[in-house]
Amino acid sequence: MKKALLFTALFLIHLSLPADEPSEKTAVVKINPYTAMTLGKYSEYIYTTPPDEYLISYLEWQTLPLFQAGLNTQLNLKQWTLEADFCYSFPFNCGKMYDNDYTRTFKMCYNIFDSKDILGLEIFSGFDYKIQLTEKISMKPTLKLMYCYNHFSANNGYGWFGSAGYSATGDDEPWNSEYAYKAKKVSGIEYSRHDFYSFFGLNLDYNINKLNFGITTLIAPFAYTKTLDYHKDEIHSAEESLAFYMAGIQTSFFTRFDIELYCKWQLNEKLSFIFNTKAVFGLETRGKLYVSYEKNSSYGLSDQPSANDLTNFKITTGISYCP
């Protein structure tokens, strides 16, 4: 009987003690599937041989728009956040491609094509460290590595040729002059591009109730671009083909930028709605040009410089899930 009374007393004492508070999570995982739309353009330039150089070719590849889907994952370890992201572009038509050729003083040829995205990939990883400035405002030094691949095809082309071989005068003429030749069909072009960026910068974050706003401003200390441009010949026979390949390689320092604005609305403990806008853009940067006239032959280094730039504006919506 005494043992039973002692056991009952100990059990009641145990029930009267406060329960232990759950410990704060040291690691939090967030998964964010999303859809996106990118608007902008990629540009490629060819110049004449230095030192007396001027622009002779400019191609503008539009992304109006690229439709995309992606997956973003985050791992929060107290003040640290590790992030990885994968984005895929659907193979749809994406605007126009404009091909411009110049003499020293005027534009000589002008061609217009329908542009289609064949394949687009965007992959990045990065991390940041949270510094709490006030109860609602934090600052995060951020580092990010990003790789982008885009492959476009330009078809259904038409245009105006004022070059000496086509003009009515036998001399170079402006593309919009009465002497220029208008072609109802122009051979297509394919363009693929690899971009690698290393970004660093700051994120400013503001929390109010269930809303979270922020801006991230990044600059690329180093960027690398490699392009391949294939000008087809769909008119002549294989033996007389005028098709050719051009490869450009450019490196740049502190000329590429990534600016992001985001808003997150917490729906409940596990789900949040995310809206993000991002602009990735950069100034014209020059590099080397390589040329080949056969698909599988080696490329020869040209004396002419190549160059590229880009302007892309991306809108993203998605749901963040915290298991």
Solvent accessible surface area in square Angstrom, and as a share of the most:
residue,aa,sasa,rsa
1,M,181,0.81
2,K,174,0.74
3,K,175,0.74
4,A,57,0.44
5,L,114,0.57
6,L,111,0.55
7,F,144,0.60
8,T,68,0.40
9,A,45,0.35
10,L,102,0.51
11,F,103,0.43
12,L,104,0.52
13,I,100,0.51
14,H,123,0.55
15,L,110,0.55
16,S,86,0.55
17,L,112,0.56
18,P,120,0.75
19,A,93,0.72
20,D,139,0.72
21,E,154,0.69
22,P,122,0.76
23,S,103,0.67
24,E,156,0.70
25,K,133,0.57
26,T,86,0.50
27,A,51,0.39
28,V,37,0.21
29,V,68,0.39
30,K,54,0.23
31,I,60,0.31
32,N,15,0.08
33,P,71,0.45
34,Y,18,0.07
35,T,83,0.48
36,A,9,0.07
37,M,64,0.28
38,T,9,0.05
39,L,59,0.29
40,G,15,0.15
41,K,56,0.24
42,Y,12,0.05
43,S,0,0.00
44,E,15,0.07
45,Y,25,0.10
46,I,14,0.07
47,Y,18,0.07
48,T,26,0.15
49,T,66,0.38
50,P,61,0.38
51,P,136,0.85
52,D,87,0.45
53,E,55,0.24
54,Y,64,0.24
55,L,47,0.23
56,I,48,0.24
57,S,17,0.11
58,Y,34,0.13
59,L,3,0.02
60,E,34,0.15
61,W,0,0.00
62,Q,26,0.11
63,T,0,0.00
64,L,84,0.42
65,P,30,0.19
66,L,6,0.03
67,F,89,0.37
68,Q,13,0.06
69,A,35,0.27
70,G,13,0.12
71,L,84,0.42
72,N,12,0.06
73,T,49,0.28
74,Q,55,0.24
75,L,58,0.29
76,N,32,0.16
77,L,70,0.35
78,K,150,0.64
79,Q,85,0.38
80,W,117,0.41
81,T,16,0.09
82,L,78,0.39
83,E,49,0.22
84,A,48,0.37
85,D,12,0.06
86,F,94,0.39
87,C,1,0.00
88,Y,69,0.26
89,S,3,0.02
90,F,74,0.31
91,P,57,0.36
92,F,108,0.45
93,N,106,0.54
94,C,1,0.01
95,G,27,0.26
96,K,76,0.32
97,M,0,0.00
98,Y,50,0.19
99,D,11,0.06
100,N,8,0.04
101,D,42,0.22
102,Y,55,0.21
103,T,27,0.16
104,R,140,0.51
105,T,112,0.65
106,F,64,0.27
107,K,51,0.22
108,M,30,0.13
109,C,6,0.03
110,Y,37,0.14
111,N,8,0.04
112,I,23,0.12
113,F,2,0.01
114,D,50,0.26
115,S,0,0.00
116,K,80,0.34
117,D,0,0.00
118,I,68,0.35
119,L,63,0.31
120,G,2,0.02
121,L,48,0.24
122,E,23,0.10
123,I,76,0.38
124,F,22,0.09
125,S,56,0.36
126,G,16,0.16
127,F,83,0.35
128,D,20,0.11
129,Y,84,0.32
130,K,71,0.30
131,I,67,0.34
132,Q,95,0.42
133,L,92,0.46
134,T,76,0.44
135,E,162,0.72
136,K,89,0.38
137,I,66,0.34
138,S,1,0.01
139,M,49,0.22
140,K,37,0.16
141,P,56,0.35
142,T,24,0.14
143,L,72,0.36
144,K,12,0.05
145,L,82,0.41
146,M,3,0.01
147,Y,73,0.28
148,C,14,0.08
149,Y,37,0.14
150,N,8,0.04
151,H,41,0.18
152,F,0,0.00
153,S,8,0.05
154,A,0,0.00
155,N,55,0.28
156,N,118,0.60
157,G,3,0.03
158,Y,82,0.31
159,G,0,0.00
160,W,60,0.21
161,F,35,0.14
162,G,0,0.00
163,S,22,0.14
164,A,46,0.36
165,G,75,0.72
166,Y,121,0.46
167,S,12,0.08
168,A,86,0.66
169,T,63,0.37
170,G,42,0.41
171,D,90,0.47
172,D,65,0.34
173,E,31,0.14
174,P,46,0.29
175,W,59,0.21
176,N,106,0.54
177,S,33,0.22
178,E,149,0.67
179,Y,93,0.35
180,A,19,0.15
181,Y,108,0.41
182,K,110,0.47
183,A,9,0.07
184,K,187,0.79
185,K,132,0.56
186,V,21,0.12
187,S,18,0.12
188,G,1,0.01
189,I,4,0.02
190,E,49,0.22
191,Y,0,0.00
192,S,17,0.11
193,R,0,0.00
194,H,68,0.30
195,D,1,0.01
196,F,77,0.32
197,Y,3,0.01
198,S,21,0.14
199,F,0,0.00
200,F,95,0.40
201,G,16,0.15
202,L,86,0.43
203,N,11,0.06
204,L,86,0.43
205,D,10,0.05
206,Y,82,0.31
207,N,61,0.31
208,I,62,0.31
209,N,151,0.78
210,K,121,0.51
211,L,65,0.32
212,N,17,0.09
213,F,82,0.34
214,G,12,0.11
215,I,68,0.35
216,T,12,0.07
217,T,70,0.41
218,L,3,0.01
219,I,48,0.24
220,A,1,0.00
221,P,38,0.24
222,F,72,0.30
223,A,4,0.03
224,Y,70,0.27
225,T,4,0.02
226,K,91,0.39
227,T,10,0.06
228,L,70,0.35
229,D,1,0.01
230,Y,61,0.23
231,H,32,0.14
232,K,47,0.20
233,D,28,0.15
234,E,86,0.38
235,I,121,0.62
236,H,83,0.37
237,S,56,0.36
238,A,92,0.71
239,E,156,0.70
240,E,114,0.51
241,S,49,0.32
242,L,122,0.61
243,A,18,0.14
244,F,56,0.23
245,Y,21,0.08
246,M,24,0.11
247,A,11,0.08
248,G,3,0.03
249,I,52,0.26
250,Q,5,0.02
251,T,62,0.36
252,S,8,0.05
253,F,129,0.54
254,F,112,0.47
255,T,29,0.17
256,R,3,0.01
257,F,56,0.23
258,D,0,0.00
259,I,64,0.32
260,E,27,0.12
261,L,96,0.48
262,Y,44,0.17
263,C,38,0.22
264,K,50,0.21
265,W,130,0.45
266,Q,80,0.36
267,L,72,0.36
268,N,76,0.39
269,E,158,0.71
270,K,103,0.44
271,L,61,0.30
272,S,14,0.09
273,F,80,0.33
274,I,31,0.16
275,F,85,0.35
276,N,29,0.15
277,T,22,0.13
278,K,16,0.07
279,A,28,0.21
280,V,12,0.07
281,F,68,0.28
282,G,10,0.09
283,L,120,0.60
284,E,70,0.31
285,T,14,0.08
286,R,113,0.41
287,G,23,0.22
288,K,117,0.50
289,L,6,0.03
290,Y,54,0.21
291,V,37,0.21
292,S,4,0.03
293,Y,160,0.61
294,E,117,0.52
295,K,149,0.63
296,N,144,0.74
297,S,44,0.28
298,S,103,0.66
299,Y,76,0.29
300,G,41,0.39
301,L,110,0.55
302,S,28,0.18
303,D,113,0.59
304,Q,51,0.23
305,P,19,0.12
306,S,4,0.02
307,A,2,0.02
308,N,1,0.01
309,D,18,0.09
310,L,5,0.02
311,T,70,0.41
312,N,16,0.08
313,F,87,0.36
314,K,16,0.07
315,I,48,0.24
316,T,15,0.09
317,T,49,0.29
318,G,10,0.09
319,I,66,0.33
320,S,8,0.05
321,Y,89,0.34
322,C,26,0.16
323,P,73,0.46
